[in-house]
Amino acid sequence: MKVIETERLLLRPLTANDANDVFEWVSDPVVNTYMPYNLYTSVKDAETWISSIKGDNHVFAFVLKKENKVIGSGSICFQSDSNAYELGYNLNKNYWNKGYTSEASLAMIQWAYEELGVRDFVANHANANVASAKILLKCGFKFSHYGQYSKYDGSETFDASYYFMHKE
């Protein structure tokens, strides 16, 4: 996977050296309010996740160029149930409301379109996560339907909005 450069970010594969930066947001209850995974309790948890990433999931680190710091991550993963690629992302709360997630998401979508030939994208967010809705709309997604998703361990279920985008 090549490195993608935007105005303020580098998008590149996560490495073991990123574990401390990643731990800052995967251990933060505010950031993870609507995420499907449980809070990470150690840097080792972040290392384990990074080492488990498979190439076909196309997971990117969001590196803030001016700080050379990983501030978030995102992915473009094929979803067989929708026959489309799902966009996902999360971001360290110290960098919220600055447009970084939209910037990274637009770059990931363009990369998937150009490099993988992806035309159909899907995404979702918890209905209470209004900021995520704004990101998806800014990226060109259209509302599709309401539904629900649960944490991986089934401990919590969220009402959600689902989105679709087709690029010609």
FILUM-279984 format. One record per residue: residue in three letters; x negated, y, z negated of N, C-alpha, C in turn; residue number from 1. Coordinates in nm, 4 decimals. Each point is the difference from the previous one (the first is absolute). Layout:
+---------+----------+----------+----------+----------+----------+----------+----------+----------+----------+-----+
! residuo !   n_east !  n_north !     n_up !  ca_east ! ca_north !    ca_up !   c_east !  c_north !     c_up ! num !
+---------+----------+----------+----------+----------+----------+----------+----------+----------+----------+-----+
!     ala !        X !        Y !        Z !        X !        Y !        Z !        X !        Y !        Z ! NUM !
...
+---------+----------+----------+----------+----------+----------+----------+----------+----------+----------+-----+
***
This chain:
+---------+----------+----------+----------+----------+----------+----------+----------+----------+----------+-----+
! residuo !   n_east !  n_north !     n_up !  ca_east ! ca_north !    ca_up !   c_east !  c_north !     c_up ! num !
+---------+----------+----------+----------+----------+----------+----------+----------+----------+----------+-----+
!     met !  -0.0854 !  -0.1175 !   0.0000 !   0.0854 !   0.1175 !   0.0000 !  -0.0897 !   0.1235 !   0.0000 !   1 !
!     lys !   0.0288 !   0.0903 !   0.0915 !  -0.0837 !   0.1189 !   0.0084 !   0.0404 !   0.1035 !  -0.1047 !   2 !
!     val !  -0.0890 !   0.0936 !  -0.0230 !   0.0280 !   0.1108 !  -0.0907 !   0.0805 !   0.1041 !   0.0767 !   3 !
!     ile !   0.1054 !   0.0493 !  -0.0626 !   0.0842 !   0.1038 !   0.0585 !  -0.0302 !   0.1294 !  -0.0742 !   4 !
!     glu !  -0.0232 !   0.1065 !   0.0737 !  -0.0276 !   0.1293 !  -0.0630 !   0.1134 !   0.0968 !   0.0293 !   5 !
!     thr !   0.0498 !   0.0644 !  -0.1055 !   0.0986 !   0.1066 !   0.0135 !  -0.0671 !   0.1292 !  -0.0465 !   6 !
!     glu !   0.0763 !   0.1048 !  -0.0080 !  -0.0569 !   0.1285 !  -0.0416 !  -0.0685 !  -0.0091 !  -0.1363 !   7 !
!     arg !   0.0643 !  -0.0675 !  -0.0957 !  -0.0529 !  -0.0026 !  -0.1367 !  -0.0377 !  -0.1384 !  -0.0505 !   8 !
!     leu !   0.0326 !  -0.1027 !   0.0754 !  -0.0151 !  -0.1370 !  -0.0492 !  -0.0792 !  -0.0885 !   0.0954 !   9 !
!     leu !  -0.0593 !  -0.1034 !  -0.0580 !  -0.0499 !  -0.1145 !   0.0753 !   0.0851 !  -0.1185 !  -0.0422 !  10 !
!     leu !   0.0493 !  -0.0763 !   0.0955 !   0.0739 !  -0.1222 !  -0.0284 !  -0.0891 !  -0.1151 !   0.0430 !  11 !
!     arg !  -0.0307 !  -0.0866 !  -0.0956 !  -0.0930 !  -0.1100 !   0.0260 !   0.0402 !  -0.1187 !  -0.0863 !  12 !
!     pro !  -0.0583 !  -0.1183 !   0.0274 !   0.0315 !  -0.1146 !  -0.0854 !  -0.0437 !   0.0247 !  -0.1450 !  13 !
!     leu !   0.0765 !  -0.0528 !  -0.0936 !  -0.0398 !   0.0035 !  -0.1409 !  -0.1180 !  -0.0938 !  -0.0213 !  14 !
!     thr !  -0.0895 !   0.0375 !  -0.0906 !  -0.1136 !  -0.0851 !  -0.0362 !  -0.0032 !  -0.0175 !  -0.1518 !  15 !
!     ala !  -0.0799 !  -0.0943 !  -0.0458 !  -0.0139 !  -0.0242 !  -0.1442 !  -0.0460 !   0.1259 !  -0.0728 !  16 !
!     asn !  -0.0762 !   0.0850 !   0.0674 !  -0.0478 !   0.1241 !  -0.0623 !   0.1122 !   0.0993 !  -0.0285 !  17 !
!     asp !   0.1184 !  -0.0230 !   0.0562 !   0.1134 !   0.0906 !  -0.0195 !   0.0827 !  -0.0335 !  -0.1239 !  18 !
!     ala !  -0.0328 !  -0.1072 !  -0.0691 !   0.0865 !  -0.0514 !  -0.1075 !   0.0282 !   0.1029 !  -0.1092 !  19 !
!     asn !  -0.0986 !   0.0781 !  -0.0404 !   0.0238 !   0.0994 !  -0.1063 !   0.0983 !   0.1072 !   0.0449 !  20 !
!     asp !  -0.0160 !   0.0490 !   0.1237 !   0.0946 !   0.0995 !   0.0517 !   0.1399 !  -0.0595 !   0.0109 !  21 !
!     val !   0.0103 !  -0.1205 !   0.0530 !   0.1294 !  -0.0667 !   0.0150 !   0.0668 !  -0.0177 !  -0.1362 !  22 !
!     phe !  -0.0770 !  -0.0396 !  -0.0996 !   0.0550 !  -0.0232 !  -0.1335 !   0.0671 !   0.1251 !  -0.0565 !  23 !
!     glu !  -0.0480 !   0.1182 !   0.0382 !   0.0599 !   0.1244 !  -0.0501 !   0.1485 !   0.0078 !   0.0306 !  24 !
!     trp !   0.0444 !  -0.0467 !   0.1166 !   0.1428 !   0.0092 !   0.0300 !   0.0762 !  -0.1305 !  -0.0210 !  25 !
!     val !  -0.0638 !  -0.1150 !   0.0139 !   0.0750 !  -0.1253 !  -0.0207 !   0.0247 !  -0.0290 !  -0.1477 !  26 !
!     ser !  -0.0658 !   0.0748 !  -0.0868 !   0.0220 !  -0.0146 !  -0.1441 !   0.0869 !   0.1123 !  -0.0565 !  27 !
!     asp !   0.0437 !   0.0911 !   0.0853 !   0.0759 !   0.1174 !  -0.0431 !   0.1502 !  -0.0286 !   0.0092 !  28 !
!     pro !   0.0713 !   0.0013 !  -0.1135 !   0.1429 !  -0.0310 !   0.0035 !   0.0820 !   0.0986 !   0.0832 !  29 !
!     val !  -0.0431 !   0.1245 !   0.0095 !   0.0739 !   0.0980 !   0.0803 !  -0.0099 !  -0.0358 !   0.1482 !  30 !
!     val !  -0.1206 !  -0.0274 !   0.0470 !  -0.0201 !  -0.0366 !   0.1402 !   0.0765 !  -0.1278 !   0.0334 !  31 !
!     asn !   0.0053 !  -0.0914 !  -0.0933 !   0.0549 !  -0.1328 !   0.0269 !   0.1459 !  -0.0185 !  -0.0392 !  32 !
!     thr !   0.0688 !   0.1084 !  -0.0266 !   0.1402 !  -0.0088 !  -0.0405 !   0.0814 !  -0.0865 !   0.0956 !  33 !
!     tyr !  -0.0198 !   0.0156 !   0.1304 !   0.0813 !  -0.0702 !   0.0996 !  -0.0786 !  -0.1022 !   0.0817 !  34 !
!     met !  -0.1216 !  -0.0307 !  -0.0417 !  -0.0805 !  -0.0968 !   0.0750 !   0.0424 !  -0.1422 !  -0.0365 !  35 !
!     pro !  -0.0154 !  -0.0948 !   0.0924 !   0.0447 !  -0.1366 !  -0.0281 !  -0.0940 !  -0.0808 !  -0.0892 !  36 !
!     tyr !  -0.1216 !   0.0474 !  -0.0175 !  -0.0944 !  -0.0733 !  -0.0852 !   0.0010 !   0.0583 !  -0.1411 !  37 !
!     asn !  -0.0467 !  -0.0770 !  -0.0962 !  -0.0109 !   0.0476 !  -0.1378 !  -0.1278 !   0.0808 !  -0.0171 !  38 !
!     leu !  -0.0044 !   0.0789 !  -0.1056 !  -0.1186 !   0.0807 !  -0.0281 !  -0.1238 !  -0.0869 !  -0.0128 !  39 !
!     tyr !  -0.1095 !   0.0478 !   0.0544 !  -0.1282 !  -0.0675 !  -0.0177 !  -0.0544 !   0.0421 !  -0.1358 !  40 !
!     thr !  -0.0624 !  -0.0933 !  -0.0683 !  -0.0489 !   0.0288 !  -0.1347 !  -0.1513 !   0.0074 !  -0.0080 !  41 !
!     ser !  -0.0689 !  -0.0294 !   0.1099 !  -0.1462 !   0.0068 !  -0.0005 !  -0.0512 !   0.0263 !   0.1411 !  42 !
!     val !  -0.1209 !   0.0507 !   0.0076 !  -0.0648 !   0.0200 !   0.1298 !  -0.0123 !  -0.1342 !   0.0712 !  43 !
!     lys !  -0.0164 !  -0.1060 !  -0.0761 !  -0.0084 !  -0.1349 !   0.0584 !   0.1258 !  -0.0326 !   0.0804 !  44 !
!     asp !   0.1176 !   0.0443 !  -0.0476 !   0.1242 !  -0.0200 !   0.0757 !  -0.0096 !   0.0669 !   0.1369 !  45 !
!     ala !  -0.0539 !   0.1214 !   0.0026 !  -0.0167 !   0.0717 !   0.1270 !  -0.0991 !  -0.0732 !   0.0901 !  46 !
!     glu !  -0.1084 !  -0.0486 !  -0.0578 !  -0.0991 !  -0.0758 !   0.0779 !   0.0630 !  -0.1251 !   0.0609 !  47 !
!     thr !   0.0809 !  -0.0687 !  -0.0788 !   0.0659 !  -0.1220 !   0.0478 !   0.0934 !   0.0318 !   0.1161 !  48 !
!     trp !   0.0779 !   0.1074 !  -0.0138 !   0.0904 !   0.0391 !   0.1084 !  -0.0797 !   0.0332 !   0.1259 !  49 !
!     ile !  -0.1030 !   0.0816 !  -0.0130 !  -0.0800 !   0.0391 !   0.1167 !  -0.0575 !  -0.1236 !   0.0693 !  50 !
!     ser !  -0.0508 !  -0.0939 !  -0.0773 !  -0.0608 !  -0.1197 !   0.0604 !   0.1039 !  -0.0916 !   0.0647 !  51 !
!     ser !   0.1266 !   0.0164 !  -0.0358 !   0.1055 !  -0.0858 !   0.0555 !   0.0587 !   0.0540 !   0.1302 !  52 !
!     ile !  -0.0352 !   0.1219 !   0.0373 !   0.0593 !   0.0629 !   0.1183 !  -0.0437 !  -0.0749 !   0.1254 !  53 !
!     lys !   0.0976 !  -0.0361 !   0.0794 !  -0.0261 !  -0.0688 !   0.1261 !   0.0008 !   0.1027 !   0.1131 !  54 !
!     gly !  -0.0820 !  -0.0222 !   0.0992 !  -0.0157 !   0.0945 !   0.1101 !   0.1265 !   0.0312 !   0.0758 !  55 !
!     asp !   0.0914 !  -0.0975 !   0.0126 !   0.1207 !   0.0256 !   0.0783 !   0.1017 !   0.0862 !  -0.0743 !  56 !
!     asn !  -0.0289 !   0.0349 !  -0.1245 !   0.0857 !   0.0926 !  -0.0742 !  -0.0364 !   0.1455 !   0.0259 !  57 !
!     his !  -0.1149 !   0.0254 !   0.0605 !  -0.0417 !   0.1349 !   0.0381 !   0.0167 !   0.0987 !  -0.1158 !  58 !
!     val !  -0.0757 !  -0.0241 !  -0.1068 !   0.0039 !   0.0853 !  -0.1193 !  -0.1127 !   0.1018 !   0.0089 !  59 !
!     phe !   0.0347 !   0.1256 !  -0.0210 !  -0.0949 !   0.1103 !   0.0094 !  -0.0192 !   0.0680 !  -0.1348 !  60 !
!     ala !  -0.1237 !   0.0361 !  -0.0306 !  -0.0292 !   0.0918 !  -0.1103 !   0.0169 !   0.1407 !   0.0540 !  61 !
!     phe !   0.0597 !   0.0890 !  -0.0791 !   0.0081 !   0.1417 !   0.0356 !  -0.1138 !   0.0701 !  -0.0739 !  62 !
!     val !  -0.1031 !   0.0381 !   0.0722 !  -0.1172 !   0.0636 !  -0.0601 !   0.0078 !   0.1501 !   0.0248 !  63 !
!     leu !   0.0046 !   0.0775 !  -0.1079 !  -0.0012 !   0.1453 !   0.0118 !  -0.1415 !   0.0425 !   0.0350 !  64 !
!     lys !  -0.0177 !   0.0549 !   0.1190 !  -0.1347 !   0.0287 !   0.0500 !  -0.0772 !   0.0940 !  -0.0918 !  65 !
!     lys !   0.0653 !   0.1060 !  -0.0475 !  -0.0742 !   0.1005 !  -0.0774 !  -0.0486 !  -0.0525 !  -0.1348 !  66 !
!     glu !   0.0600 !  -0.1095 !  -0.0490 !  -0.0421 !  -0.0580 !  -0.1282 !  -0.0625 !  -0.1385 !   0.0164 !  67 !
!     asn !   0.0073 !  -0.0561 !   0.1203 !  -0.0423 !  -0.1382 !   0.0254 !   0.0603 !  -0.0948 !  -0.1043 !  68 !
!     lys !   0.1312 !   0.0162 !  -0.0214 !   0.0718 !  -0.0767 !  -0.1022 !   0.1207 !  -0.0677 !   0.0642 !  69 !
!     val !   0.0236 !  -0.1250 !  -0.0382 !   0.1200 !  -0.0702 !   0.0447 !   0.1165 !   0.0489 !  -0.0860 !  70 !
!     ile !   0.0984 !   0.0636 !   0.0659 !   0.1123 !   0.0593 !  -0.0732 !   0.1305 !  -0.0762 !   0.0209 !  71 !
!     gly !  -0.0025 !  -0.0989 !   0.0865 !   0.1202 !  -0.0776 !   0.0254 !  -0.0287 !  -0.1096 !   0.0997 !  72 !
!     ser !   0.1053 !  -0.0718 !   0.0342 !  -0.0141 !  -0.1048 !   0.1010 !   0.1311 !  -0.0134 !   0.0754 !  73 !
!     gly !  -0.0101 !  -0.0619 !   0.1161 !   0.1185 !  -0.0225 !   0.0818 !  -0.0191 !  -0.1227 !   0.0854 !  74 !
!     ser !   0.1097 !  -0.0466 !   0.0557 !  -0.0090 !  -0.1196 !   0.0829 !   0.1033 !   0.0025 !   0.1112 !  75 !
!     ile !  -0.0314 !  -0.0752 !   0.1021 !   0.0905 !  -0.0278 !   0.1119 !   0.0016 !  -0.1524 !   0.0122 !  76 !
!     cys !   0.1094 !  -0.0625 !  -0.0415 !   0.0078 !  -0.1468 !  -0.0055 !   0.1203 !  -0.0502 !   0.0795 !  77 !
!     phe !  -0.0204 !  -0.1054 !   0.0791 !   0.1098 !  -0.0581 !   0.0771 !   0.1009 !  -0.0658 !  -0.0933 !  78 !
!     gln !   0.1267 !   0.0282 !   0.0255 !   0.1104 !  -0.0585 !  -0.0769 !   0.0854 !  -0.0832 !   0.0952 !  79 !
!     ser !  -0.0063 !  -0.1305 !  -0.0137 !   0.0706 !  -0.0878 !   0.0937 !   0.1520 !   0.0160 !  -0.0075 !  80 !
!     asp !   0.0527 !   0.0343 !  -0.1183 !   0.1453 !   0.0126 !  -0.0130 !   0.0567 !   0.1160 !   0.0811 !  81 !
!     ser !  -0.0807 !   0.1036 !   0.0234 !   0.0461 !   0.1141 !   0.0794 !  -0.0695 !   0.0069 !   0.1356 !  82 !
!     asn !  -0.0965 !  -0.0889 !   0.0231 !  -0.0793 !  -0.0005 !   0.1230 !  -0.0609 !   0.1382 !   0.0256 !  83 !
!     ala !  -0.0467 !   0.0618 !  -0.1070 !  -0.0593 !   0.1336 !   0.0068 !  -0.1138 !   0.0068 !  -0.1014 !  84 !
!     tyr !  -0.0763 !   0.1062 !   0.0062 !  -0.1099 !   0.0209 !  -0.0940 !   0.0453 !   0.0959 !  -0.1089 !  85 !
!     glu !  -0.0253 !  -0.0392 !  -0.1244 !   0.0419 !   0.0811 !  -0.1141 !  -0.1122 !   0.0929 !  -0.0442 !  86 !
!     leu !   0.0351 !   0.1258 !  -0.0170 !  -0.0913 !   0.1001 !  -0.0547 !   0.0172 !   0.0033 !  -0.1509 !  87 !
!     gly !  -0.1108 !  -0.0038 !  -0.0723 !   0.0028 !   0.0134 !  -0.1451 !  -0.1149 !   0.0881 !  -0.0450 !  88 !
!     tyr !   0.0129 !   0.0603 !  -0.1178 !  -0.1040 !   0.0903 !  -0.0489 !   0.0173 !   0.0232 !  -0.1488 !  89 !
!     asn !  -0.1082 !   0.0418 !  -0.0646 !   0.0047 !   0.0514 !  -0.1369 !  -0.1163 !   0.0968 !  -0.0180 !  90 !
!     leu !   0.0125 !   0.0876 !  -0.0977 !  -0.0957 !   0.1095 !  -0.0138 !  -0.0185 !   0.0365 !  -0.1467 !  91 !
!     asn !  -0.1240 !   0.0257 !  -0.0366 !  -0.0344 !   0.0510 !  -0.1326 !   0.0824 !   0.1271 !  -0.0255 !  92 !
!     lys !   0.0687 !   0.0081 !  -0.1144 !   0.0908 !   0.1137 !  -0.0243 !  -0.0716 !   0.1346 !  -0.0054 !  93 !
!     asn !  -0.1301 !   0.0011 !  -0.0246 !  -0.0738 !   0.1265 !  -0.0003 !  -0.0062 !   0.0632 !   0.1386 !  94 !
!     tyr !   0.0423 !  -0.0747 !   0.1023 !  -0.0070 !   0.0488 !   0.1377 !   0.1382 !   0.0080 !   0.0652 !  95 !
!     trp !   0.1055 !  -0.0125 !  -0.0802 !   0.1362 !   0.0103 !   0.0521 !   0.0288 !   0.1433 !   0.0451 !  96 !
!     asn !   0.0974 !   0.0127 !   0.0889 !   0.0532 !   0.1289 !   0.0473 !  -0.1029 !   0.0860 !   0.0723 !  97 !
!     lys !  -0.0932 !  -0.0657 !   0.0668 !  -0.1002 !   0.0717 !   0.0784 !  -0.0002 !  -0.0460 !   0.1460 !  98 !
!     gly !   0.0929 !  -0.0890 !   0.0357 !   0.0115 !  -0.0471 !   0.1375 !  -0.0931 !  -0.1134 !   0.0385 !  99 !
!     tyr !  -0.0745 !  -0.0549 !  -0.0953 !  -0.0956 !  -0.1061 !   0.0336 !   0.0688 !  -0.1275 !   0.0492 ! 100 !
!     thr !   0.1101 !  -0.0380 !  -0.0629 !   0.0655 !  -0.1246 !   0.0398 !   0.0607 !   0.0127 !   0.1389 ! 101 !
!     ser !   0.0599 !   0.1137 !   0.0304 !   0.0526 !   0.0211 !   0.1353 !  -0.1125 !  -0.0020 !   0.1022 ! 102 !
!     glu !  -0.1094 !   0.0667 !  -0.0310 !  -0.1156 !   0.0046 !   0.0902 !  -0.0530 !  -0.1408 !   0.0267 ! 103 !
!     ala !  -0.0155 !  -0.0779 !  -0.1044 !  -0.0503 !  -0.1368 !   0.0149 !   0.1012 !  -0.0884 !   0.0726 ! 104 !
!     ser !   0.1268 !   0.0136 !  -0.0332 !   0.1032 !  -0.0838 !   0.0620 !   0.0104 !   0.0263 !   0.1496 ! 105 !
!     leu !  -0.0016 !   0.1258 !   0.0387 !   0.0039 !   0.0330 !   0.1429 !  -0.1198 !  -0.0599 !   0.0729 ! 106 !
!     ala !  -0.1164 !   0.0042 !  -0.0635 !  -0.1208 !  -0.0565 !   0.0616 !   0.0097 !  -0.1522 !   0.0108 ! 107 !
!     met !   0.0533 !  -0.0667 !  -0.1031 !   0.0151 !  -0.1460 !   0.0056 !   0.0990 !  -0.0408 !   0.1093 ! 108 !
!     ile !   0.1096 !   0.0744 !   0.0108 !   0.0998 !  -0.0291 !   0.1038 !  -0.0616 !   0.0162 !   0.1386 ! 109 !
!     gln !  -0.0713 !   0.1089 !   0.0214 !  -0.0629 !   0.0234 !   0.1300 !  -0.1030 !  -0.1086 !   0.0306 ! 110 !
!     trp !  -0.0783 !  -0.0391 !  -0.1003 !  -0.0981 !  -0.1071 !   0.0173 !   0.0690 !  -0.1304 !   0.0406 ! 111 !
!     ala !   0.1075 !  -0.0363 !  -0.0699 !   0.0716 !  -0.1242 !   0.0305 !   0.0603 !   0.0047 !   0.1402 ! 112 !
!     tyr !   0.0480 !   0.1156 !   0.0394 !   0.0574 !   0.0188 !   0.1334 !  -0.1074 !  -0.0182 !   0.1072 ! 113 !
!     glu !  -0.1148 !   0.0652 !  -0.0196 !  -0.1066 !  -0.0034 !   0.1006 !  -0.0800 !  -0.1301 !  -0.0018 ! 114 !
!     glu !  -0.0349 !  -0.0483 !  -0.1177 !  -0.0903 !  -0.1152 !  -0.0109 !   0.0715 !  -0.1350 !   0.0007 ! 115 !
!     leu !   0.1196 !  -0.0054 !  -0.0556 !   0.0723 !  -0.1266 !  -0.0105 !   0.1188 !  -0.0084 !   0.0955 ! 116 !
!     gly !   0.0343 !   0.1127 !   0.0616 !   0.1154 !   0.0014 !   0.0892 !   0.1330 !  -0.0047 !  -0.0728 ! 117 !
!     val !   0.0009 !   0.0389 !  -0.1264 !   0.1230 !  -0.0033 !  -0.0800 !   0.0954 !   0.1086 !   0.0490 ! 118 !
!     arg !   0.1241 !  -0.0391 !   0.0197 !   0.1036 !   0.0950 !   0.0413 !   0.1074 !   0.0165 !  -0.1076 ! 119 !
!     asp !   0.0208 !  -0.1043 !  -0.0806 !   0.1065 !   0.0025 !  -0.0997 !  -0.0580 !  -0.0044 !  -0.1410 ! 120 !
!     phe !   0.0414 !   0.0980 !  -0.0794 !  -0.0473 !   0.0150 !  -0.1373 !   0.1198 !   0.0025 !  -0.0940 ! 121 !
!     val !  -0.0185 !  -0.0520 !  -0.1199 !   0.1009 !   0.0083 !  -0.1054 !  -0.0675 !   0.0499 !  -0.1276 ! 122 !
!     ala !   0.0806 !   0.0501 !  -0.0909 !  -0.0490 !   0.0447 !  -0.1307 !   0.1197 !   0.0081 !  -0.0933 ! 123 !
!     asn !  -0.0272 !   0.0035 !  -0.1292 !   0.1073 !   0.0175 !  -0.0968 !  -0.0542 !   0.0710 !  -0.1227 ! 124 !
!     his !   0.0920 !   0.0496 !  -0.0805 !  -0.0371 !   0.0629 !  -0.1271 !   0.1162 !  -0.0123 !  -0.0964 ! 125 !
!     ala !  -0.0317 !   0.0023 !  -0.1278 !   0.1050 !   0.0053 !  -0.1015 !   0.0768 !   0.1300 !   0.0192 ! 126 !
!     asn !   0.1320 !  -0.0062 !  -0.0117 !   0.0810 !   0.1199 !   0.0219 !  -0.0418 !   0.1154 !  -0.0902 ! 127 !
!     ala !  -0.0464 !  -0.0312 !  -0.1191 !  -0.0413 !   0.1052 !  -0.0936 !  -0.1327 !   0.0648 !   0.0399 ! 128 !
!     asn !  -0.0729 !  -0.0603 !   0.0924 !  -0.1304 !   0.0522 !   0.0413 !   0.0183 !   0.0952 !   0.1187 ! 129 !
!     val !   0.0450 !   0.1205 !  -0.0290 !   0.0319 !   0.0994 !   0.1025 !  -0.1241 !   0.0404 !   0.0795 ! 130 !
!     ala !  -0.1152 !   0.0057 !  -0.0645 !  -0.1229 !   0.0394 !   0.0698 !  -0.0323 !  -0.0978 !   0.1128 ! 131 !
!     ser !   0.0219 !  -0.1277 !  -0.0234 !  -0.0275 !  -0.0990 !   0.1037 !   0.0955 !   0.0167 !   0.1179 ! 132 !
!     ala !   0.1245 !   0.0338 !  -0.0268 !   0.0955 !   0.0261 !   0.1085 !  -0.0499 !   0.1136 !   0.0883 ! 133 !
!     lys !  -0.0504 !   0.1053 !  -0.0609 !  -0.0506 !   0.1149 !   0.0765 !  -0.1180 !  -0.0401 !   0.0880 ! 134 !
!     ile !  -0.0877 !  -0.0850 !  -0.0523 !  -0.1156 !  -0.0465 !   0.0776 !   0.0476 !  -0.0766 !   0.1229 ! 135 !
!     leu !   0.0924 !  -0.0926 !  -0.0199 !   0.0472 !  -0.0818 !   0.1120 !   0.0679 !   0.0850 !   0.1066 ! 136 !
!     leu !   0.0817 !   0.0944 !  -0.0410 !   0.0658 !   0.0878 !   0.0968 !  -0.1022 !   0.0855 !   0.0747 ! 137 !
!     lys !  -0.1003 !   0.0491 !  -0.0708 !  -0.1057 !   0.0791 !   0.0633 !  -0.0760 !  -0.0820 !   0.1042 ! 138 !
!     cys !  -0.0099 !  -0.1303 !  -0.0239 !  -0.0711 !  -0.0895 !   0.0921 !   0.0861 !  -0.0438 !   0.1183 ! 139 !
!     gly !   0.1273 !   0.0362 !  -0.0002 !   0.0864 !  -0.0330 !   0.1129 !   0.0928 !  -0.1181 !  -0.0209 ! 140 !
!     phe !   0.0043 !  -0.0543 !  -0.1205 !   0.0911 !  -0.1108 !  -0.0281 !   0.1437 !   0.0510 !  -0.0065 ! 141 !
!     lys !   0.0933 !  -0.0888 !   0.0332 !   0.1434 !   0.0284 !  -0.0085 !   0.0615 !  -0.0969 !  -0.1006 ! 142 !
!     phe !   0.0946 !   0.0509 !  -0.0778 !   0.0693 !  -0.0851 !  -0.0968 !   0.0703 !  -0.1136 !   0.0725 ! 143 !
!     ser !  -0.0088 !  -0.1205 !  -0.0563 !   0.0645 !  -0.1173 !   0.0587 !   0.1149 !  -0.0500 !  -0.0876 ! 144 !
!     his !  -0.0299 !  -0.0299 !  -0.1277 !   0.1030 !  -0.0558 !  -0.0875 !  -0.0470 !   0.0024 !  -0.1456 ! 145 !
!     tyr !   0.0953 !  -0.0244 !  -0.0891 !  -0.0307 !  -0.0144 !  -0.1416 !  -0.0187 !  -0.1475 !  -0.0330 ! 146 !
!     gly !  -0.0770 !  -0.0259 !  -0.1032 !  -0.0218 !  -0.1363 !  -0.0455 !  -0.0637 !   0.0020 !  -0.1370 ! 147 !
!     gln !  -0.0711 !  -0.1047 !  -0.0328 !  -0.0707 !  -0.0102 !  -0.1270 !  -0.1307 !  -0.0749 !   0.0210 ! 148 !
!     tyr !  -0.0932 !   0.0246 !  -0.0888 !  -0.1208 !  -0.0822 !  -0.0076 !  -0.0343 !  -0.0178 !  -0.1468 ! 149 !
!     ser !  -0.0791 !  -0.1025 !  -0.0277 !  -0.0358 !  -0.0323 !  -0.1382 !  -0.1506 !  -0.0023 !  -0.0174 ! 150 !
!     lys !  -0.0414 !   0.0151 !  -0.1245 !  -0.1406 !  -0.0232 !  -0.0317 !  -0.0322 !  -0.1450 !   0.0340 ! 151 !
!     tyr !  -0.1261 !  -0.0275 !   0.0308 !  -0.0410 !  -0.1355 !   0.0378 !   0.0378 !  -0.1036 !  -0.1046 ! 152 !
!     asp !  -0.0036 !   0.0392 !  -0.1269 !   0.0331 !  -0.0962 !  -0.1058 !   0.1496 !  -0.0026 !  -0.0331 ! 153 !
!     gly !   0.0795 !   0.0798 !   0.0725 !   0.1437 !   0.0011 !  -0.0206 !   0.0463 !   0.0772 !  -0.1216 ! 154 !
!     ser !  -0.0907 !   0.0692 !  -0.0677 !   0.0340 !   0.0674 !  -0.1255 !   0.0853 !   0.1249 !   0.0187 ! 155 !
!     glu !   0.0035 !   0.0550 !   0.1197 !   0.0758 !   0.1226 !   0.0229 !   0.0430 !   0.0047 !   0.1459 ! 156 !
!     thr !   0.1202 !   0.0529 !   0.0243 !   0.0520 !   0.0156 !   0.1359 !   0.0339 !   0.1465 !   0.0220 ! 157 !
!     phe !  -0.0291 !   0.0483 !   0.1203 !   0.0212 !   0.1406 !   0.0337 !   0.0983 !   0.0121 !   0.1162 ! 158 !
!     asp !   0.0933 !   0.0948 !  -0.0106 !   0.0798 !   0.0378 !   0.1158 !  -0.0935 !   0.0732 !   0.0950 ! 159 !
!     ala !   0.0124 !  -0.0294 !   0.1287 !  -0.0987 !   0.0508 !   0.0946 !   0.0641 !   0.0471 !   0.1297 ! 160 !
!     ser !  -0.0742 !   0.0840 !   0.0700 !   0.0345 !   0.0442 !   0.1346 !  -0.1016 !  -0.0594 !   0.0959 ! 161 !
!     tyr !   0.0497 !  -0.0485 !   0.1130 !  -0.0842 !  -0.0644 !   0.1009 !   0.0004 !   0.0846 !   0.1269 ! 162 !
!     tyr !  -0.1161 !   0.0052 !   0.0644 !  -0.0202 !   0.0861 !   0.1161 !  -0.0598 !  -0.0789 !   0.1155 ! 163 !
!     phe !   0.0184 !   0.0537 !   0.1208 !  -0.0511 !  -0.0618 !   0.1217 !  -0.0546 !   0.1102 !   0.0905 ! 164 !
!     met !  -0.1017 !  -0.0344 !   0.0775 !  -0.0511 !   0.0924 !   0.1017 !  -0.0447 !  -0.0816 !   0.1202 ! 165 !
!     his !   0.0388 !   0.0451 !   0.1180 !  -0.0472 !  -0.0603 !   0.1248 !  -0.0794 !   0.1064 !   0.0745 ! 166 !
!     lys !  -0.1222 !  -0.0347 !   0.0390 !  -0.0849 !   0.0907 !   0.0786 !  -0.0073 !  -0.0527 !   0.1427 ! 167 !
!     glu !   0.0228 !   0.0865 !   0.0954 !  -0.0119 !  -0.0373 !   0.1431 !  -0.1441 !   0.0051 !   0.0436 ! 168 !
+---------+----------+----------+----------+----------+----------+----------+----------+----------+----------+-----+
***
